[in-house]
Every structure is written in C-alpha cells, then in structure tokens.
Amino acid sequence: MAHRVLNPFPKYLQIRDILRTRLERGAAVGDQLPTEHALCEEFGVSRETIRDALLGLETEGLVSRRRGQGTFVIKLPPPRSERRLTGLTEDFSALKLDTEARVLERGLALPPPIVAEIMGVAADEMVYRITRLRLFSRDHFAHHDAFLPLEIGARIARLDLSRTSMMHELRETLGLDIWEDHQRIEATVADGDMAALLRVPAGAPLLCITRHFLTGEDQTVVVFRSHFRADRYYYTVKLSQGKSEPHARAAPTARRAKSPRAKSSRAPRAPAGDADPGRFGRPAPQRIHA
C-alpha cells in the first residue's frame, strides 16, 4: 500500500489560485480558458483535479462552464494584496514558477540535535548535508538544509539541483519509494547569518518547517530544515471539505511527532502537478524546482 504525502494545500487549490492570478493579470470578460485537456497537460494532473479548480472559480462567479463550448470569463476578480507564495516547495517546481535553488554547501556534517533525533543517529555520527538558497522572481526567498544518509547524500550531491526538486531526484533519478512521516512548523527570527542570506534585517520573522521522509522500509531518506521569509511565504492547511468542493482532499491533522524509528500508517500518495501563473494561452517558459 502506498504512503501518504502530507500536502496541506491540495493541487486543485493551487491551480485555482494560478488561474485566478491569470485573470487578474490581463484577461478580459468573454475570454475563453484553455480546455480541460490542455490544462491537464499543462499542470500534469487529472481531469478531476482541473474540474475541481474550475469549480472554485465558477463558485466565485468568475467563469462560466458551458457544456460542449468550454469555460469563459464572466467577471474579473478584484485585485488582491496577498502576493506571498504558499504550498510545498516541490509543488513550486512542478508548477513551473520563476524559482531557482543555489547550492551553498555540500558535504559531511554533524547533524543538529533535532535532526539527529529525527534521523535516529548518534550526535557524533556524520550525515550528508546539502544547503541551498532558494530564489523566487530573482529575490531571496528561503534557505533549505537537507540532511541525508551518507550514500544517498553523495549520489544526490553529484546532480545539478538548481532547476529541479530534490524530492523529484530522490524519487525519479534514484528510484526511491519515499513517503513523508511528519512536518514540524515553528515561528522563529533571523540571526545574523540567516538575515544576510535571506536579505532581511536581523530579528526578522521567519517560518521554519522541518520535514521527515522515509523509504518504504521506514528508513530515513532525508530531513529538511527550511527557513522561509515571512514576507514572502505563508503556510496553508486545507482542513475540511466544503459543499462546493466535492473532491477536496483532507489535509493532515495536527499530531505529536513520532520517535525516529516509529512506524506510521500508510495511505495513498498525492499526485504530482505542473503549472505557471502567466496569462491564458501558452504558459511562460519559466521553470521552477525545489
């Protein structure tokens, strides 16, 4: 049985927001949206997911879906002041946003105490550490630390990680069956070094997210420790199914982090996605990866 991936912001909501952004950026009343098939190809998701995304826009009164004709813009959305990103960084990659990751460091390192506890290793046991700086729209966005077992880390470190997702490479290039055990979310502030890397004042608010991934045999593959600028990112959790969202997926509920070697229940893994918040028509050729 497949394992669950803890995706707090389902694909159909991300696609809905991307389409809504396209409406804001130059669509006109009467414009026709791409076909469901074209959107499936662009985002790499199922037709059901696309229909859920379009249903959200229809419920807002922004589009009208006409059987046999297509989906048409009937009203433009009001401008939104919220310009921060939300969702999982591997989804940013799949959704073709304007992002890149610069590798700052790679090599053997002692894990921080919290990482050693999660990985179930001794405090003096070396792991492989890969540190990256993520940019979005060419501005500093997040700092990612990845801690991996030595053999896996060495293989990943040989790859070009600037325009790809590390999760994608672990799954597709290394062929690992990976599932996510838990996420830990904390509010923190930038110390001097982190402030310089993210180009924020010392003491600026940051969101720290720790994620733990295991193999099908429940062996640690990677622990991520990511620090996001609070002025550029916010965390979203989809808690329940609404009447207008018949296929909404339940998001993970809050729970206590497990001990490093504890087993976790297994559930179906969420599908991958693809997209870009450009105008209607062909998506911009930008590609993002996490």
FIZA-509098 format. One record per atom (N, C-alpha, C): x, y, z; residue in three letters. Coordinates in steps of 0.1 Angstrom, whole numbers, padded with zeros to 4 digits, always signed. Layout:
N
XYZALA...
This chain:
290
+0008-0012+0000MET+0000+0000+0000MET+0009+0012+0000MET+0005+0023-0008ALA+0013+0035-0009ALA+0012+0043+0004ALA+0021+0052+0006HIS+0021+0060+0018HIS+0016+0074+0015HIS+0012+0081+0025ARG+0006+0094+0024ARG+0017+0105+0023ARG+0015+0114+0014VAL+0024+0126+0014VAL+0016+0137+0020VAL+0022+0144+0030LEU+0015+0154+0037LEU+0014+0167+0029LEU+0004+0169+0021ASN+0003+0181+0013ASN-0008+0189+0019ASN-0005+0200+0026PRO-0015+0208+0033PRO-0023+0217+0024PRO-0019+0218+0011PHE-0026+0227+0002PHE-0027+0220-0011PHE-0039+0213-0013PRO-0041+0204-0024PRO-0039+0210-0038PRO-0035+0202-0048LYS-0032+0207-0061LYS-0043+0215-0067LYS-0056+0211-0065TYR-0066+0218-0072TYR-0068+0233-0067TYR-0064+0235-0054LEU-0065+0248-0048LEU-0053+0257-0054LEU-0042+0251-0056GLN-0030+0258-0061GLN-0033+0262-0076GLN-0039+0252-0083ILE-0042+0255-0097ILE-0053+0266-0098ILE-0063+0265-0089ARG-0073+0275-0089ARG-0067+0289-0087ARG-0058+0290-0078ASP-0051+0303-0075ASP-0043+0308-0087ASP-0036+0299-0093ILE-0028+0302-0105ILE-0038+0308-0116ILE-0049+0301-0119LEU-0058+0306-0129LEU-0064+0319-0125LEU-0067+0321-0112ARG-0072+0333-0107ARG-0062+0345-0109ARG-0050+0342-0107THR-0039+0352-0109THR-0039+0355-0124THR-0041+0346-0133ARG-0041+0349-0147ARG-0052+0358-0151ARG-0064+0356-0144LEU-0075+0365-0147LEU-0071+0379-0143LEU-0064+0381-0131GLU-0060+0394-0126GLU-0050+0401-0135GLU-0042+0393-0143ARG-0031+0398-0150ARG-0033+0402-0164ARG-0046+0403-0168GLY-0048+0407-0182GLY-0059+0400-0190GLY-0066+0391-0184ALA-0078+0385-0190ALA-0089+0395-0192ALA-0098+0393-0201ALA-0109+0402-0203ALA-0122+0393-0203ALA-0133+0400-0199VAL-0146+0393-0199VAL-0149+0388-0213VAL-0153+0375-0214GLY-0155+0369-0227GLY-0144+0360-0231GLY-0132+0362-0225ASP-0121+0353-0229ASP-0124+0338-0226ASP-0119+0329-0234GLN-0121+0315-0232GLN-0109+0309-0225GLN-0110+0301-0215LEU-0099+0295-0209LEU-0095+0283-0217LEU-0083+0278-0215PRO-0078+0266-0222PRO-0088+0254-0219PRO-0088+0245-0227THR-0097+0233-0225THR-0092+0225-0213THR-0101+0217-0207GLU-0097+0209-0196GLU-0085+0200-0200GLU-0085+0195-0212HIS-0074+0186-0216HIS-0061+0194-0217HIS-0062+0206-0222ALA-0050+0214-0223ALA-0044+0218-0209ALA-0053+0220-0199LEU-0049+0223-0185LEU-0043+0211-0179LEU-0049+0199-0182CYS-0044+0187-0176CYS-0029+0185-0181CYS-0027+0188-0194GLU-0014+0186-0200GLU-0004+0196-0194GLU-0009+0208-0192GLU+0000+0219-0187GLU+0004+0216-0172GLU-0006+0212-0164PHE-0003+0211-0150PHE+0001+0196-0146PHE-0001+0187-0155GLY+0003+0173-0152GLY-0006+0167-0141GLY-0019+0170-0141VAL-0028+0164-0131VAL-0040+0158-0139VAL-0049+0152-0131SER-0060+0145-0137SER-0071+0155-0141SER-0080+0151-0149ARG-0092+0160-0153ARG-0100+0163-0141ARG-0101+0154-0131GLU-0109+0156-0119GLU-0103+0168-0111GLU-0090+0169-0110THR-0084+0180-0103THR-0086+0193-0110THR-0085+0193-0124ILE-0088+0205-0131ILE-0103+0210-0129ILE-0112+0200-0129ARG-0126+0204-0128ARG-0129+0209-0114ARG-0122+0204-0104ASP-0123+0210-0090ASP-0118+0224-0090ASP-0107+0227-0097ALA-0101+0240-0097ALA-0111+0250-0104ALA-0116+0245-0115LEU-0126+0254-0123LEU-0139+0256-0115LEU-0143+0246-0107LEU-0155+0247-0099LEU-0153+0258-0089LEU-0141+0260-0083GLY-0139+0270-0074GLY-0140+0284-0080GLY-0135+0286-0093LEU-0136+0299-0100LEU-0151+0301-0104LEU-0158+0290-0107GLU-0172+0292-0111GLU-0180+0296-0098GLU-0177+0290-0087THR-0184+0294-0074THR-0182+0308-0071THR-0170+0313-0074GLU-0167+0328-0071GLU-0174+0337-0081GLU-0180+0331-0092GLY-0187+0339-0102GLY-0178+0345-0112GLY-0166+0339-0113LEU-0156+0345-0123LEU-0157+0338-0136LEU-0161+0326-0137VAL-0161+0319-0150VAL-0175+0312-0151VAL-0178+0308-0164SER-0190+0301-0167SER-0186+0289-0175SER-0190+0277-0171ARG-0186+0265-0179ARG-0198+0261-0187ARG-0197+0260-0200ARG-0208+0257-0209ARG-0205+0244-0216ARG-0214+0235-0214ARG-0212+0221-0220ARG-0211+0222-0235ARG-0200+0215-0240GLY-0197+0215-0254GLY-0191+0227-0260GLY-0189+0238-0251GLN-0183+0250-0257GLN-0170+0254-0249GLN-0170+0252-0236GLY-0158+0255-0229GLY-0160+0263-0217GLY-0150+0269-0211THR-0151+0278-0199THR-0147+0292-0203THR-0156+0302-0199PHE-0155+0316-0203PHE-0154+0325-0191PHE-0146+0336-0192VAL-0145+0346-0182VAL-0158+0354-0182VAL-0165+0355-0171ILE-0177+0364-0170ILE-0175+0376-0160ILE-0165+0375-0152LYS-0162+0386-0143LYS-0147+0386-0139LYS-0141+0397-0138LEU-0127+0397-0134LEU-0126+0398-0118LEU-0116+0392-0112PRO-0115+0392-0098PRO-0110+0406-0093PRO-0114+0410-0081PRO-0107+0423-0076PRO-0093+0420-0073PRO-0084+0430-0074PRO-0070+0429-0071PRO-0068+0424-0057PRO-0058+0415-0055ARG-0055+0410-0041ARG-0042+0416-0037ARG-0042+0419-0024SER-0029+0425-0018SER-0020+0414-0015SER-0024+0401-0013GLU-0016+0390-0009GLU-0008+0385-0021GLU+0006+0387-0020ARG+0014+0383-0031ARG+0024+0372-0027ARG+0023+0367-0015ARG+0032+0356-0010ARG+0028+0343-0016ARG+0038+0334-0016LEU+0036+0320-0020LEU+0031+0312-0008LEU+0024+0301-0012THR+0021+0291-0002THR+0022+0277-0009THR+0022+0266-0001GLY+0022+0253-0006GLY+0036+0247-0004GLY+0038+0235-0009LEU+0051+0228-0008LEU+0061+0232-0018LEU+0074+0232-0015THR+0084+0237-0024THR+0085+0228-0036THR+0083+0215-0035GLU+0083+0206-0046GLU+0072+0208-0056GLU+0061+0214-0051ASP+0050+0218-0059ASP+0054+0231-0067ASP+0062+0240-0061PHE+0066+0251-0069PHE+0074+0247-0081PHE+0082+0236-0079SER+0089+0231-0091SER+0080+0226-0101SER+0071+0217-0097ALA+0061+0211-0107ALA+0053+0222-0114ALA+0050+0233-0107LEU+0041+0243-0112LEU+0048+0254-0120LEU+0061+0252-0123LYS+0068+0260-0133LYS+0069+0275-0129LYS+0070+0277-0116LEU+0071+0291-0112LEU+0086+0296-0114LEU+0088+0309-0113ASP+0101+0315-0116ASP+0109+0314-0103ASP+0116+0302-0102THR+0124+0299-0090THR+0136+0292-0094THR+0146+0293-0085GLU+0159+0285-0087GLU+0165+0283-0073GLU+0173+0273-0072ALA+0180+0270-0060ALA+0195+0270-0062ALA+0202+0277-0054ARG+0217+0278-0054ARG+0223+0269-0043ARG+0231+0260-0047VAL+0237+0252-0037VAL+0249+0260-0030VAL+0248+0261-0017LEU+0257+0269-0009LEU+0268+0260-0004LEU+0264+0248+0001GLU+0274+0239+0007GLU+0269+0225+0005GLU+0278+0216+0004ARG+0275+0201+0003ARG+0287+0194+0009ARG+0284+0183+0017GLY+0295+0176+0023GLY+0291+0170+0036GLY+0300+0163+0043LEU+0298+0156+0055LEU+0296+0167+0066LEU+0287+0164+0076ALA+0285+0173+0087ALA+0279+0166+0098ALA+0280+0171+0110LEU+0273+0166+0122LEU+0259+0172+0122LEU+0249+0164+0124PRO+0235+0170+0124PRO+0232+0177+0136PRO+0224+0188+0135PRO+0219+0195+0147PRO+0211+0185+0156PRO+0210+0187+0169PRO+0204+0177+0178PRO+0190+0173+0173PRO+0182+0183+0169ILE+0168+0180+0165ILE+0168+0170+0153ILE+0178+0172+0144VAL+0179+0164+0132VAL+0184+0150+0136VAL+0194+0149+0144ALA+0199+0136+0149ALA+0188+0128+0155ALA+0179+0135+0163GLU+0168+0128+0170GLU+0158+0122+0160GLU+0155+0130+0150ILE+0146+0126+0139ILE+0151+0114+0131ILE+0164+0115+0128MET+0170+0105+0119MET+0174+0093+0127MET+0174+0094+0140GLY+0177+0082+0149GLY+0192+0079+0148GLY+0201+0089+0147VAL+0215+0087+0147VAL+0221+0093+0159VAL+0234+0089+0162ALA+0241+0095+0174ALA+0245+0109+0170ALA+0247+0117+0181ALA+0250+0131+0179ALA+0264+0133+0172ALA+0273+0123+0173ASP+0286+0124+0167ASP+0287+0116+0154ASP+0275+0112+0149GLU+0275+0104+0136GLU+0274+0113+0124GLU+0283+0112+0115MET+0282+0121+0103MET+0271+0118+0094MET+0265+0128+0088VAL+0255+0126+0078VAL+0259+0135+0066VAL+0252+0134+0055TYR+0255+0143+0043TYR+0245+0155+0044TYR+0251+0167+0043ARG+0243+0179+0044ARG+0244+0187+0030ARG+0233+0191+0025ILE+0233+0200+0013ILE+0225+0212+0017ILE+0231+0224+0016THR+0225+0236+0019THR+0222+0244+0006THR+0210+0249+0005ARG+0206+0257-0007ARG+0199+0270-0004ARG+0201+0279-0012LEU+0193+0292-0011LEU+0183+0292-0023LEU+0171+0294-0019ARG+0160+0294-0030ARG+0156+0309-0033ARG+0156+0311-0046LEU+0151+0324-0051LEU+0138+0323-0057LEU+0129+0333-0056PHE+0117+0334-0063PHE+0116+0347-0069PHE+0113+0347-0082SER+0113+0360-0090SER+0126+0368-0088SER+0137+0360-0087ARG+0151+0365-0086ARG+0154+0372-0073ARG+0146+0370-0063ASP+0148+0376-0050ASP+0149+0365-0040ASP+0157+0367-0029HIS+0159+0356-0019HIS+0146+0353-0012HIS+0143+0340-0011PHE+0130+0335-0006PHE+0131+0326+0005PHE+0140+0316+0005ALA+0141+0306+0015ALA+0155+0300+0016ALA+0158+0294+0028HIS+0171+0287+0030HIS+0167+0273+0033HIS+0173+0263+0026HIS+0169+0249+0028HIS+0182+0241+0032HIS+0181+0234+0043ASP+0191+0225+0047ASP+0185+0211+0046ASP+0193+0202+0039ALA+0188+0188+0037ALA+0199+0179+0044ALA+0195+0170+0052PHE+0203+0160+0059PHE+0200+0146+0054PHE+0210+0139+0049LEU+0207+0126+0043LEU+0217+0116+0047LEU+0214+0103+0047PRO+0224+0093+0049PRO+0236+0095+0039PRO+0247+0090+0043LEU+0259+0094+0035LEU+0259+0089+0021LEU+0254+0077+0019GLU+0254+0071+0005GLU+0244+0079-0004GLU+0232+0081+0001ILE+0222+0088-0006ILE+0226+0103-0009ILE+0232+0109+0001GLY+0236+0123+0000GLY+0247+0125-0010GLY+0256+0115-0011ALA+0267+0116-0020ALA+0262+0115-0035ALA+0252+0107-0037ARG+0246+0105-0050ARG+0238+0117-0054ARG+0231+0123-0045ILE+0223+0135-0048ILE+0232+0147-0051ILE+0243+0148-0043ALA+0252+0159-0044ALA+0258+0160-0058ALA+0259+0149-0065ARG+0265+0149-0079ARG+0256+0155-0089ARG+0243+0157-0086LEU+0234+0162-0095LEU+0233+0177-0095LEU+0228+0183-0106ASP+0226+0197-0107ASP+0212+0200-0101ASP+0212+0206-0089LEU+0200+0208-0082LEU+0194+0222-0083LEU+0199+0230-0093SER+0195+0244-0094SER+0181+0245-0100SER+0177+0236-0109ARG+0164+0237-0115ARG+0156+0225-0114ARG+0157+0218-0103THR+0150+0206-0101THR+0146+0205-0086THR+0137+0197-0083SER+0133+0194-0069SER+0141+0182-0064SER+0147+0184-0052MET+0154+0173-0046MET+0145+0161-0044MET+0132+0163-0041MET+0123+0152-0040MET+0121+0145-0053MET+0121+0153-0064HIS+0119+0147-0077HIS+0132+0138-0080HIS+0143+0143-0077GLU+0156+0135-0079GLU+0156+0122-0071GLU+0152+0123-0058LEU+0152+0112-0050LEU+0143+0101-0055LEU+0131+0105-0060ARG+0121+0096-0065ARG+0124+0091-0079ARG+0127+0100-0088GLU+0128+0097-0102GLU+0142+0092-0106GLU+0152+0100-0102THR+0166+0096-0106THR+0172+0085-0098THR+0170+0085-0084LEU+0175+0075-0076LEU+0165+0063-0075LEU+0152+0065-0079GLY+0142+0055-0078GLY+0138+0050-0065GLY+0138+0059-0055LEU+0135+0056-0041LEU+0120+0057-0039LEU+0114+0048-0032ASP+0100+0049-0028ASP+0099+0056-0015ASP+0095+0069-0015ILE+0096+0078-0004ILE+0082+0082+0001ILE+0081+0083+0014TRP+0068+0088+0020TRP+0072+0098+0031TRP+0063+0107+0034GLU+0065+0117+0044GLU+0059+0113+0057GLU+0068+0113+0068ASP+0063+0109+0081ASP+0057+0120+0089ASP+0063+0132+0089HIS+0057+0143+0096HIS+0063+0156+0092HIS+0056+0167+0095GLN+0061+0181+0094GLN+0060+0187+0107GLN+0070+0196+0110ARG+0070+0204+0122ARG+0072+0219+0118ARG+0063+0227+0123ILE+0063+0241+0119ILE+0065+0250+0131ILE+0074+0259+0129GLU+0078+0268+0140GLU+0080+0283+0136GLU+0076+0292+0144ALA+0079+0306+0142ALA+0093+0309+0148ALA+0102+0316+0141THR+0115+0319+0146THR+0119+0333+0141THR+0131+0337+0144VAL+0136+0350+0139VAL+0150+0348+0133VAL+0154+0357+0124ALA+0166+0355+0117ALA+0178+0360+0125ALA+0188+0351+0127ASP+0200+0355+0133ASP+0208+0363+0123ASP+0220+0367+0126GLY+0229+0375+0117GLY+0231+0368+0104GLY+0236+0355+0105ASP+0239+0348+0092ASP+0227+0345+0084ASP+0216+0341+0090MET+0204+0338+0082MET+0198+0351+0076MET+0199+0362+0084ALA+0194+0375+0079ALA+0202+0379+0066ALA+0215+0377+0066ALA+0224+0381+0055ALA+0220+0372+0043ALA+0218+0359+0045LEU+0215+0350+0034LEU+0201+0354+0027LEU+0191+0357+0036LEU+0178+0359+0031LEU+0175+0374+0028LEU+0185+0383+0031ARG+0184+0397+0028ARG+0172+0403+0036ARG+0172+0400+0049VAL+0162+0406+0058VAL+0170+0411+0070VAL+0163+0420+0078PRO+0170+0425+0090PRO+0172+0414+0100PRO+0182+0415+0108ALA+0184+0406+0119ALA+0172+0407+0128ALA+0166+0396+0132GLY+0155+0396+0141GLY+0142+0396+0133GLY+0142+0396+0119ALA+0130+0395+0111ALA+0123+0381+0113ALA+0110+0381+0112PRO+0103+0368+0114PRO+0105+0359+0103PRO+0107+0346+0106LEU+0109+0335+0097LEU+0099+0324+0100LEU+0096+0316+0090LEU+0088+0303+0093LEU+0098+0292+0090LEU+0100+0284+0101CYS+0108+0272+0100CYS+0100+0259+0098CYS+0102+0252+0088ILE+0095+0239+0086ILE+0104+0228+0085ILE+0102+0218+0093THR+0110+0205+0093THR+0102+0194+0087THR+0108+0187+0078ARG+0100+0176+0071ARG+0109+0163+0071ARG+0103+0152+0074HIS+0110+0139+0076HIS+0104+0129+0065HIS+0113+0124+0057PHE+0109+0114+0047PHE+0116+0101+0049PHE+0108+0090+0047LEU+0113+0077+0049LEU+0112+0068+0036LEU+0119+0057+0035THR+0117+0047+0025THR+0105+0038+0028THR+0101+0030+0019GLY+0091+0020+0021GLY+0094+0011+0033GLY+0108+0009+0036GLU+0112+0001+0047GLU+0114+0009+0060GLU+0108+0022+0059ASP+0109+0031+0071ASP+0123+0035+0075ASP+0131+0036+0066GLN+0145+0041+0068GLN+0145+0056+0064GLN+0152+0064+0072THR+0152+0078+0068THR+0160+0081+0055THR+0154+0089+0046VAL+0160+0093+0034VAL+0165+0107+0035VAL+0157+0116+0041VAL+0161+0130+0042VAL+0153+0137+0052VAL+0159+0146+0059VAL+0153+0155+0068VAL+0156+0169+0063VAL+0145+0177+0060PHE+0146+0191+0055PHE+0144+0200+0067PHE+0152+0210+0068ARG+0150+0222+0077ARG+0150+0234+0068ARG+0139+0240+0066SER+0137+0252+0057SER+0133+0264+0065SER+0139+0275+0062HIS+0135+0288+0068HIS+0130+0297+0056HIS+0118+0301+0058PHE+0111+0310+0048PHE+0110+0324+0053PHE+0112+0334+0044ARG+0109+0347+0048ARG+0094+0349+0050ARG+0090+0355+0061ALA+0076+0356+0064ALA+0069+0366+0055ALA+0076+0375+0049ASP+0070+0385+0040ASP+0069+0379+0026ASP+0073+0367+0023ARG+0072+0361+0010ARG+0065+0348+0010ARG+0062+0342+0022TYR+0057+0329+0022TYR+0047+0327+0034TYR+0036+0320+0032TYR+0028+0317+0044TYR+0023+0302+0042TYR+0020+0296+0053TYR+0017+0282+0053TYR+0001+0280+0053TYR-0004+0272+0044THR-0018+0270+0043THR-0022+0255+0046THR-0032+0253+0053VAL-0037+0240+0056VAL-0052+0239+0052VAL-0056+0230+0043LYS-0069+0227+0039LYS-0075+0217+0049LYS-0084+0222+0058LEU-0089+0214+0069LEU-0101+0205+0066LEU-0110+0210+0058SER-0123+0202+0056SER-0128+0204+0042SER-0138+0196+0039GLN-0144+0196+0026GLN-0156+0205+0026GLN-0156+0214+0017GLY-0168+0223+0016GLY-0178+0218+0006GLY-0190+0224+0007LYS-0201+0219-0002LYS-0198+0221-0017LYS-0190+0232-0020SER-0187+0235-0034SER-0174+0228-0038SER-0168+0219-0030GLU-0156+0213-0033GLU-0157+0198-0030GLU-0165+0191-0039PRO-0168+0177-0036PRO-0157+0168-0036PRO-0145+0171-0042HIS-0134+0162-0042HIS-0123+0167-0034HIS-0125+0176-0025ALA-0114+0181-0017ALA-0108+0170-0009ALA-0094+0170-0008ARG-0087+0160+0000ARG-0085+0165+0014ARG-0086+0157+0023ALA-0084+0161+0037ALA-0069+0163+0040ALA-0066+0174+0046ALA-0052+0177+0050ALA-0049+0170+0063ALA-0036+0168+0065PRO-0032+0162+0078PRO-0036+0169+0090PRO-0041+0162+0100THR-0044+0169+0113THR-0032+0170+0121THR-0032+0179+0131ALA-0020+0181+0139ALA-0018+0169+0148ALA-0006+0165+0150ARG-0003+0153+0159ARG+0011+0154+0164ARG+0014+0147+0174ARG+0027+0147+0180ARG+0037+0140+0171ARG+0049+0146+0170ALA+0059+0139+0161ALA+0063+0126+0167ALA+0066+0116+0158LYS+0069+0103+0163LYS+0083+0102+0166LYS+0087+0091+0173SER+0101+0088+0176SER+0107+0084+0163SER+0121+0085+0162PRO+0127+0084+0149PRO+0124+0070+0142PRO+0123+0060+0150ARG+0121+0047+0143ARG+0107+0042+0143ARG+0097+0050+0148ALA+0083+0046+0149ALA+0077+0044+0135ALA+0068+0035+0134LYS+0061+0032+0122LYS+0050+0043+0120LYS+0046+0045+0108SER+0035+0054+0106SER+0025+0047+0097SER+0012+0051+0098SER+0002+0045+0090SER+0004+0049+0075SER-0001+0041+0066ARG+0002+0044+0052ARG-0012+0046+0045ARG-0011+0056+0036ALA-0023+0060+0028ALA-0019+0064+0015ALA-0028+0065+0005PRO-0024+0068-0009PRO-0016+0081-0010PRO-0006+0081-0019ARG+0002+0093-0021ARG-0005+0103-0030ARG-0004+0116-0028ALA-0010+0126-0036ALA-0003+0126-0050ALA-0010+0130-0061PRO-0004+0131-0074PRO+0005+0143-0075PRO+0013+0143-0085ALA+0022+0155-0088ALA+0015+0165-0097ALA+0020+0177-0098GLY+0014+0187-0106GLY+0023+0195-0115GLY+0018+0204-0123ASP+0025+0213-0132ASP+0018+0225-0135ASP+0024+0237-0135ALA+0018+0250-0139ALA+0026+0262-0138ALA+0020+0274-0141ASP+0028+0287-0141ASP+0018+0298-0141ASP+0019+0308-0132PRO+0009+0319-0132PRO+0012+0329-0142PRO+0011+0326-0155GLY+0012+0336-0166GLY-0001+0339-0170GLY-0003+0344-0183ARG-0016+0348-0188ARG-0022+0335-0194ARG-0035+0336-0199PHE-0041+0325-0205PHE-0034+0322-0219PHE-0034+0310-0223GLY-0027+0306-0235GLY-0015+0298-0231GLY-0004+0298-0239ARG+0008+0291-0236ARG+0014+0296-0223ARG+0018+0287-0214PRO+0025+0292-0202PRO+0038+0298-0205PRO+0043+0307-0197ALA+0056+0313-0198ALA+0066+0302-0197ALA+0078+0303-0204PRO+0087+0292-0204PRO+0096+0291-0192PRO+0092+0298-0181GLN+0100+0297-0169GLN+0097+0284-0163GLN+0107+0279-0156ARG+0106+0266-0149ARG+0111+0267-0135ARG+0104+0262-0125ILE+0109+0263-0111ILE+0110+0249-0105ILE+0119+0248-0096HIS+0121+0235-0090HIS+0125+0237-0075HIS+0122+0227-0067ALA+0125+0229-0053ALA+0135+0219-0048ALA
